[in-house]
Amino acid sequence: QVQLQESGGGSVQSGGSLKLSCAASVNTYSRYCMAWFRQVPGKEREGVAGIDSDGSITYADFVEGRLTISQDNAKNTVYLQMNSLKPEDTAMYYCAADLGRGIVPGQTLSKGDFGYWGQGTQVTVSS
């Protein structure tokens, strides 16, 4: 059983930064992938960035270099550093994990491919 716990959300002004954290109990598995998704009311949950146990990474096109995913294996934590935030980045951000597979750079993240989810952390960006 994989447990995920997000933290680090909050309210910032446009152009500001936030760093989200996801504490994950995946270290006992040799192969896994983790990702950040986001969702606004009335819209589909969309993938933001993903990373796997080997460090392979993918980003959604809208990231445009503003967001960086990383992991600290010693702390069993995945991070999402968000810079130059825009009002359209306002959403509930979710951490997700899946076991036994990796991430292909450039792949589009699909919510249906992830079996484990955190409860989410709200990010609000004001103009």
ZIKARA-V522222 format. One record per residue. SS is DSSP state (@ for helix, = for strand, . for the rest). OMEGA is omega in degrees with one decimal (NA if undefined). NEAR is the number of other ideal C-beta (glycine too) atoms within 10 Angstrom. Layout:
BEGIN
ss | omega | near
SS | OMEGA | NEAR
SS | OMEGA | NEAR
END
This chain:
BEGIN
ss | omega | near
. | -179.9 | 4
. | 177.0 | 18
. | -178.2 | 11
= | 178.9 | 20
= | 179.5 | 14
= | 172.3 | 23
= | 174.2 | 14
. | 177.8 | 16
. | 179.4 | 19
= | -178.9 | 13
= | 178.3 | 12
= | 174.6 | 17
= | 178.4 | 10
. | -176.9 | 13
. | -179.0 | 11
. | -176.9 | 15
. | 172.4 | 11
= | 174.9 | 21
= | 177.7 | 14
= | 177.6 | 23
= | 176.1 | 18
= | 175.5 | 27
= | -171.3 | 15
= | 177.8 | 24
. | -178.5 | 14
. | -171.8 | 23
. | 179.6 | 12
. | -179.1 | 8
. | -175.5 | 13
. | -176.3 | 9
. | -179.9 | 13
= | 171.5 | 22
= | 178.9 | 25
= | -176.0 | 25
= | 170.2 | 27
= | 173.5 | 26
= | 173.7 | 25
= | -178.0 | 19
= | 171.5 | 15
. | -177.8 | 13
. | 177.4 | 6
. | -180.0 | 5
. | 178.2 | 9
. | 174.1 | 8
. | -175.7 | 20
= | 179.1 | 16
= | 179.9 | 20
= | -178.0 | 24
= | 179.1 | 23
= | 178.7 | 29
= | 179.8 | 23
= | -174.2 | 19
. | 177.0 | 19
. | 179.6 | 11
. | 176.5 | 11
. | -171.0 | 14
= | 170.8 | 17
= | 178.6 | 21
= | 170.7 | 21
. | -177.4 | 18
@ | -174.8 | 7
@ | -179.8 | 12
@ | 174.6 | 16
. | 176.7 | 10
. | -177.0 | 8
. | -176.2 | 15
= | -179.9 | 21
= | 176.1 | 15
= | 178.7 | 22
= | 178.3 | 14
= | 174.4 | 19
= | -174.8 | 10
. | -179.7 | 11
. | -178.9 | 7
. | -178.0 | 12
. | -174.4 | 14
= | 173.5 | 17
= | -176.4 | 27
= | 169.9 | 18
= | 176.1 | 26
= | -176.4 | 15
= | 179.5 | 26
. | 178.3 | 13
. | -176.0 | 13
. | -179.7 | 21
. | 176.9 | 15
@ | 179.5 | 11
@ | 173.4 | 11
@ | 178.2 | 22
. | -176.7 | 17
= | 166.1 | 21
= | -179.1 | 18
= | -177.6 | 23
= | 171.4 | 23
= | -179.1 | 27
= | 179.5 | 25
= | 172.9 | 23
= | -173.5 | 20
= | 171.7 | 15
. | 178.5 | 10
. | -178.2 | 12
. | 179.8 | 16
. | 174.0 | 23
. | 178.7 | 13
. | -179.3 | 9
. | -179.2 | 9
. | 173.8 | 14
. | -179.4 | 12
. | 180.0 | 21
. | -177.2 | 12
@ | -178.9 | 15
@ | -178.7 | 6
@ | -175.7 | 15
. | -174.7 | 21
. | -176.5 | 11
= | -175.0 | 18
= | 169.0 | 16
. | -177.0 | 21
. | 175.0 | 10
. | 174.8 | 18
= | -173.1 | 20
= | 173.0 | 12
= | 179.7 | 21
= | -178.9 | 15
= | -178.9 | 20
= | -178.0 | 11
. | NA | 9
END
